[in-house]
Amino acid sequence: MAFEGQPVLPAVRKVKDFEKLMKLTHTYIILLDCHISQLSSLVGLAKANGKKVLLHADLIEGLKNDEYAAEYLCQVIKPEGIISTRSGVITKTKQNGLLAIQRLFLLDTNALEKSYVLLERTRPDFIEVLPGVIPHIIAEVLERTGIPIIAGGLIRSAEDVTQALQAGASAVTSSNFGLWNHQFS
């Protein structure tokens, strides 16, 4: 089962929220915004607390989001996985044996169709679909690609989480503290 059965992947933007998350039982966590100088200590703290960090490479300040940055993240920082919109970063992440999560912004039919072409090339381990509140699109992308889906963006309620999971998402990302410990069946 994906993410050890964890339906919600807590996503944090602030160091104080990251520290709070260390006290919770979640194994997988997502680190969004941070500065490159904080990466090593934050990932080290998470690992010391039994957490597996998924880094959003596009949101790390002070680090260009390219293949060289991905190589640095994989070999020096060593998170569990990397999330990115960039195909080169996804390819490099896969080459280094980490979880590669391709983030897609599905704004319209044209973006969706271009995404299918991209996914054929990159074949990530997971696809993060944004916004994650469109259950029929989650189901379509899963059916068409066969790649597990993570729903993210605009997830505001337990009902949003439940609908995404029922549509076939393996997990949902959320920065909403109230959803982190909610019990989903």
URMOPE-V337927 format. One line per field, one symbol per residue. phi: phi as a letter, one per 30 degrees, with the letter a starting at -180 (. if undefined). A space follows every 50 residues. Layout:
phi=???
This chain:
phi=.dhhiddccdcccceddddddddddddcbcccdacedceeddddddddci ccccccddcddibdcbddddddddccdhddabcadcdddddddddcicdc cdcbccdadddddddddeddddhddbcccbdccbeddeddddddcicecc cbiidcbddddedddddjddabcacdedcdcdccc
